[in-house]
Amino acid sequence: MTFLLTNGTLYSRNTGQWHTADMKIEDGFITAVEPHLKQAHPNLPVIDLAGKHVFPGLIDVHVHFREPGFSIKETIDTGSMAAAHGGFTHVCAMPNLNPVPDTLEHLMFEKEMIRAEARIHVYPYASITMQEKGEELSEMDRTAPECIAFSDDGKGVQNEEIMRKAMLKAAALHKIIAAHCEDNSLLHGGYIHAGTYAELHHHRGISSESEWKQIERDLKLAAETHCRYHVCHISTAESVDLIRKAKAAGTDVSCETCPHYLTLSDKDLQEDGRFKMNPPLRSERDRAALIEGLLDGTIDMIATDHAPHTAEEKSRGLEKSLMGVTGLECAFPVLYTELVRSGILPLEKLIELMHDNPSRRFGIGSELEPGKPADLCIFDLNKEEIIDPEKFLSKGKSTPFAGKKVFGHCNKTFVQGELVWQDA
C-alpha cells in the first residue's frame, strides 16, 4: 500500500530544527521525506497531520508482557496494543515468565507466541541463570542468536562469581547483560523507600544501598570482563554517580530510569498499591540526581518497566500489594508534560532518550529516513487530557499517574506502514 502523511512536524538532525514536511509510505517503508509531496503525487491517499508531530516509533527496553505463564495479568496481544497506544513500536520483553526463557526451547516457545500475537516489534530477553535462581548459567550459547540480551530482571544475581561467568560469556557472545541490581541481604523485608514517609507511617523501608552496592559490584566486573553492561531502572543518586564515574573510566555501561522516578518521590506516596514498585519511589534528592543524570548524559534512556498485575493484586495497600505499575500508555505524556513543557528538557532530547539512544545501544528501531521501515508515531502535543487507566488497553490499570492532567496525545502508530493504533 502507498500513501502520504502530509503537513507533519519532524525534527531535522541536519539543521537542528523542527520543520513541516510530507512523508511517502510505500510497501511498509519510508520512500520520501520532503515538502509538497502531495503536489507531486495527487492521486495517492493522504493522511493530513497538520498541527501534529511525527516521531520515530518509541522504544522501551524494559516491559513485562507476562506471557507465557501469567496471562491473567497481561498478554502479548494486550501488552503490544498498550504499547502501540502509547506510541511505542519496539519493546524488549523481560524473562520472568513460566517457563523462564532459560533454554532455547523455552525461548522459542515465547517467540512463537510473539509471532502469533504481537502488534508491534517485540524482542524477548533470555534469562542469565536457569529459572532466574542465580545458581547456574542459562543456555546462553544456544539462546544468544534468538534474544535481544540477557537479564534476570525481577531478581539481582546475588553470587558474584556467577555474574562474572555470565559477563564473560555475554562478552564472548557480543550480547548485553541487563541487570536488575538488588542486594537481597540489604532488603530487611522492606517494601517502600527507607525515607521520611516510611518513618512517619511506620513502613519497612528499602535502603538505597540495596541498589547501588550491587551496581558497584557489577561495574567492577564489567570493567574486568569487557562485557556490554546495562543497568535497569536506576533510582538512587549513588547509582547515578557510580555509573557516571564508570563511563568516565571507559567501562562499557549504559543505564535506564523510569518516568515515575523522574517525576515522583516518596513525598508523593499514598496508602495505595499503585504507588508500589521495585525499586521504590526514592527521595527528592534522588529524583534531582536522576534529572541531572539525564542532562549530562549519564542516563542513556527512559524505560517504563511496564509491569501489570490484576486489580486484586494491587488492591492490598503499600505493604501487601505486589510490586509493579503500568506504564506504556502514559509514559510519553507524563514526560512531555513534566520535563519538556516545564523547560527541563528540549523535545528532541526526550526523543533521544525514548528512541535514539535505546536504538543505538540495543540495535533496534530506525530513523524517519527514506529506505527505513515506516515505524512511527503521531502525537498531538497540544491536546490536554486526564490520565484515566480505565481507557488503557493493557490489562493492568495500576499507575501512580491516574488522574494527572497531561499534554501529548498519541494520535496514530504505524508499524511497517500498517496503522496499528489510532484514536477514536
C-alpha positions in Angstrom: 0.0 0.0 0.0 1.2 3.5 -0.8 0.0 6.7 0.9 1.2 10.1 2.1 1.5 11.6 5.5 1.3 15.4 5.0 2.0 18.5 7.0 3.6 16.7 9.9 6.2 18.4 12.1 9.5 16.5 12.1 13.0 17.1 13.5 15.9 17.5 11.2 19.3 16.4 12.5 21.0 18.4 9.7 19.5 21.7 10.8 18.7 21.0 14.4 15.2 22.4 13.8 11.7 21.2 13.8 10.1 21.6 10.3 7.0 20.7 8.3 7.3 18.0 5.7 5.4 15.2 3.9 6.3 11.6 4.0 5.6 8.9 1.4 5.0 5.4 2.7 5.3 2.5 0.2 5.1 -1.2 1.0 5.9 -0.6 4.6 8.9 1.7 4.0 9.5 5.4 4.0 10.4 6.3 0.4 10.5 10.1 0.6 10.5 12.9 3.2 10.3 16.3 1.8 7.8 19.3 1.5 5.0 19.3 -1.0 4.9 15.6 -1.9 1.1 15.9 -2.2 1.5 18.1 -5.3 3.9 15.5 -6.9 1.5 12.6 -6.1 -2.0 14.0 -6.4 -3.7 10.6 -6.7 -2.3 9.0 -3.5 -4.3 8.6 -0.3 -3.4 11.3 2.2 -3.4 11.5 6.0 -3.2 15.1 6.9 -1.1 15.7 10.1 -1.4 19.4 10.4 -0.6 20.5 13.9 0.8 17.2 14.9 4.4 15.9 15.4 5.8 12.8 13.8 8.4 10.8 15.8 10.2 7.6 15.1 8.3 4.8 16.9 9.3 4.9 20.6 11.5 2.2 22.1 11.1 0.6 25.5 13.8 -1.8 26.5 12.1 -2.9 29.7 8.5 -4.3 29.6 6.7 -7.2 31.2 4.1 -8.8 28.8 3.5 -11.7 31.3 3.2 -14.4 28.6 3.8 -17.3 28.7 2.6 -18.1 32.2 0.7 -15.1 33.6 -1.9 -14.2 31.0 -4.3 -13.1 33.8 -2.1 -10.1 34.2 -1.3 -9.3 30.6 -0.9 -11.0 27.2 1.4 -10.3 24.3 -1.7 -9.1 22.4 -2.9 -6.7 25.1 0.6 -5.6 26.0 1.6 -4.8 22.5 -1.6 -2.9 21.9 -0.9 -0.9 25.0 2.5 -0.1 23.6 1.0 1.0 20.3 -1.5 3.2 22.2 1.5 4.9 23.8 3.4 5.4 20.6 5.9 2.5 21.1 6.8 0.3 18.1 9.7 -1.6 19.6 9.8 -3.2 23.1 12.1 -5.7 24.9 10.2 -8.2 27.0 11.6 -9.4 30.3 12.1 -13.1 31.1 10.3 -13.5 34.4 7.8 -15.9 32.8 6.7 -19.5 33.1 8.6 -21.2 31.6 11.5 -18.9 32.0 13.3 -18.5 28.7 16.5 -20.1 30.0 16.8 -22.8 27.3 16.4 -22.4 23.5 13.2 -24.5 23.7 11.6 -22.2 26.2 12.7 -19.1 24.4 11.3 -20.3 21.1 8.0 -21.1 22.8 7.8 -17.5 23.8 8.9 -16.3 20.3 6.1 -18.3 18.7 3.6 -16.6 20.9 5.1 -13.2 19.9 4.9 -14.1 16.2 1.3 -15.1 16.6 0.1 -12.2 18.9 2.3 -9.1 18.8 1.0 -6.0 17.1 4.4 -4.3 17.2 8.1 -5.4 17.3 8.7 -7.4 20.5 12.2 -8.7 21.3 12.5 -11.2 24.2 15.3 -11.3 26.7 16.7 -14.7 27.7 17.5 -15.2 31.4 21.0 -15.0 32.8 20.5 -18.0 35.0 18.4 -21.2 35.0 14.9 -20.3 36.3 16.3 -17.0 37.3 17.6 -18.6 40.5 21.1 -17.2 40.3 22.7 -20.6 40.8 23.8 -21.7 37.3 24.0 -20.0 33.9 21.2 -20.5 31.4 21.8 -21.9 27.9 23.4 -18.6 26.9 25.3 -20.1 23.9 22.0 -21.5 22.4 19.7 -18.6 23.2 22.1 -15.8 22.2 21.1 -15.7 18.5 17.4 -15.5 19.4 17.3 -13.0 22.2 17.9 -9.2 22.5 20.0 -9.5 25.6 20.3 -11.4 28.9 18.6 -10.4 32.1 17.3 -11.9 35.3 15.0 -8.9 35.8 13.0 -9.0 39.0 15.9 -10.5 40.8 19.5 -9.4 41.3 22.2 -12.1 40.6 23.4 -12.5 44.2 26.5 -14.6 43.6 29.5 -12.5 42.3 31.2 -15.5 40.6 28.0 -16.4 38.7 27.7 -12.8 37.5 31.4 -12.8 36.4 30.9 -16.0 34.4 27.7 -14.6 32.9 29.5 -11.4 31.8 32.4 -13.3 30.3 30.0 -15.5 28.4 28.0 -12.5 27.2 31.2 -10.7 26.1 32.2 -13.7 24.1 28.7 -13.8 22.5 28.7 -10.0 21.9 25.4 -9.6 23.9 24.3 -7.2 26.6 23.8 -8.1 30.3 20.8 -6.1 31.5 20.9 -6.2 35.3 18.2 -5.7 37.9 20.5 -4.6 40.7 19.4 -5.6 44.2 21.3 -7.0 47.1 18.9 -9.2 49.0 21.0 -9.1 52.2 20.2 -5.4 52.5 16.4 -5.5 52.0 15.3 -6.5 55.5 11.7 -7.0 54.5 11.3 -3.5 53.1 8.7 -2.6 50.5 9.0 1.2 50.1 11.9 3.6 50.2 13.6 3.9 53.6 12.9 7.6 53.9 10.7 10.1 55.6 7.4 8.6 54.5 8.3 5.2 55.8 9.4 6.6 59.1 6.2 8.7 59.6 3.8 5.9 58.6 5.7 3.0 60.2 6.5 1.1 57.0 9.6 -1.1 56.5 12.0 0.6 54.2 14.2 -0.5 51.3 17.6 1.2 51.6 19.3 2.9 48.6 22.3 0.8 49.3 20.5 -2.4 48.3 20.6 -1.0 44.7 23.8 0.9 44.4 26.0 -1.7 46.2 25.2 -4.3 43.5 25.7 -1.7 40.8 29.1 -1.0 42.3 30.0 -4.7 42.2 28.8 -5.2 38.7 30.6 -2.2 37.3 33.9 -3.6 38.6 33.0 -6.9 36.9 32.0 -5.2 33.7 35.4 -3.4 33.6 37.2 -6.7 34.2 35.3 -8.8 31.7 34.7 -6.1 29.0 31.1 -7.0 29.0 28.4 -4.7 27.5 26.6 -3.9 30.7 23.2 -2.2 31.1 21.7 -1.2 34.4 17.9 -1.5 34.7 15.6 1.2 36.3 18.1 3.1 38.4 16.5 5.1 41.2 19.2 6.5 43.5 21.7 9.4 43.5 24.6 7.0 44.3 23.7 4.8 41.3 23.9 7.8 39.0 27.3 8.8 40.5 28.8 5.3 40.2 27.7 5.0 36.5 29.0 8.5 35.7 32.4 7.6 37.1 32.4 4.2 35.3 31.6 5.8 32.0 34.4 8.3 32.5 36.8 5.4 33.2 35.8 3.7 29.9 33.5 1.0 31.2 31.0 -0.2 28.5 27.9 0.7 30.6 24.5 2.1 29.8 21.5 2.6 32.0 17.8 3.5 32.2 15.5 5.1 34.6 11.7 5.3 34.5 9.1 8.1 34.3 8.0 7.6 37.9 11.5 8.0 39.3 11.9 11.2 37.3 8.6 12.9 38.3 7.7 11.5 41.7 9.4 10.9 45.0 8.5 9.3 48.3 6.8 12.6 49.4 4.1 11.7 46.8 3.3 8.3 48.3 -0.2 7.3 49.3 -1.5 4.3 51.0 -2.3 2.7 47.7 -0.8 -0.2 45.8 -0.5 1.9 42.6 2.5 3.7 44.3 4.4 0.4 44.9 7.1 -0.7 42.5 10.6 -2.1 42.7 12.9 -0.1 43.1 10.6 2.1 45.1 10.0 5.9 44.7 13.0 7.5 46.3 13.7 10.9 47.9 13.6 14.3 46.3 17.4 14.3 46.4 17.5 11.1 44.3 15.0 12.5 41.9 17.1 15.6 41.4 20.2 13.4 40.8 18.3 11.4 38.1 17.3 14.6 36.3 21.0 15.7 36.4 22.0 12.3 35.0 19.6 12.9 32.1 21.0 16.3 31.4 24.7 15.3 31.5 24.2 12.0 29.5 24.9 9.6 32.4 21.4 8.2 32.0 21.1 6.9 28.4 17.4 6.1 28.1 14.0 6.1 29.8 12.1 2.8 30.0 8.7 2.2 31.6 9.2 -1.1 33.5 5.6 -1.7 32.4 4.6 -4.3 35.0 0.9 -5.1 35.0 -0.9 -7.0 37.8 -4.5 -7.8 38.5 -6.7 -5.3 40.2 -6.9 -7.6 43.3 -3.1 -7.9 43.5 -2.8 -4.1 43.5 -5.6 -3.5 46.0 -3.8 -4.5 49.2 -2.2 -1.2 50.1 1.5 -0.4 50.2 2.6 -3.3 52.4 0.8 -6.2 50.7 0.2 -5.2 47.1 2.5 -6.7 44.5 5.3 -4.5 43.2 4.9 -3.1 39.7 2.9 -0.4 37.8 1.6 0.0 34.4 3.5 2.5 32.2 3.4 2.2 28.5 0.2 4.3 27.8 1.1 7.3 29.9 4.9 7.5 29.7 5.3 10.0 26.9 2.5 12.4 28.1 3.9 12.4 31.6 7.5 13.0 30.5 6.5 15.6 27.9 4.4 17.5 30.4 6.8 17.3 33.4 10.2 17.6 31.6 9.6 19.3 28.2 6.8 21.8 28.9 8.5 22.7 32.2 11.7 23.6 30.4 13.9 20.9 31.9 14.5 19.1 28.5 14.1 20.1 24.9 11.7 17.9 23.0 14.4 16.4 20.8 16.3 15.3 23.9 13.2 13.4 25.1 13.1 11.6 21.7 16.8 10.9 22.1 16.0 9.2 25.4 13.0 7.3 24.2 14.2 6.3 20.7 17.7 7.3 19.6 19.8 6.0 22.5 18.0 2.7 23.0 18.1 2.2 19.3 21.9 2.6 19.2 22.5 0.5 22.3 20.2 -2.4 21.5 20.3 -2.2 17.7 16.6 -1.8 17.2 14.3 0.9 15.8 15.0 3.2 12.8 15.1 6.8 11.8 12.5 8.7 9.8 14.5 8.5 6.6 14.0 7.1 3.1 14.7 3.4 2.9 13.8 2.8 6.6 10.8 0.9 7.8 7.7 3.0 8.4 7.7 2.5 12.2 6.5 5.8 13.6 4.0 7.6 15.9 2.0 10.7 15.6 1.4 13.0 18.7 -0.8 15.9 19.3 1.3 17.8 21.8 -1.3 20.4 22.5 -4.1 18.0 23.4 -4.8 18.1 27.1 -6.3 15.1 28.9 -6.6 13.4 32.3 -4.9 10.0 32.6 -7.7 7.5 33.0 -6.5 3.9 33.5 -9.9 2.6 32.5 -9.1 3.7 29.0 -5.8 1.7 28.9 -5.6 -1.2 26.5 -3.3 -3.0 29.0 -5.0 -5.4 31.4 -3.0 -3.6 34.1 -4.7 -0.4 35.3 -2.5 0.5 38.3 -0.5 3.7 37.8 0.6 6.4 40.2 -0.3 8.9 37.4 -4.1 8.2 37.5 -6.0 11.5 37.4 -3.0 13.5 36.4 -3.5 16.3 33.8 -1.1 15.9 30.9 -0.4 17.1 27.4 0.8 14.9 24.5 -1.8 12.6 23.0 -0.8 9.6 20.7 -3.0 10.0 17.7 -1.7 7.2 15.5 1.0 4.5 15.5 2.3 2.8 12.4 4.4 -0.5 12.3 6.0 -1.2 8.9 3.5 1.1 7.3 0.5 -0.6 8.9 -1.8 1.5 11.1 -1.9 -0.4 14.4 -3.4 2.3 16.6 -5.4 5.4 16.0 -7.6 7.3 18.4 -11.4 7.5 18.1 
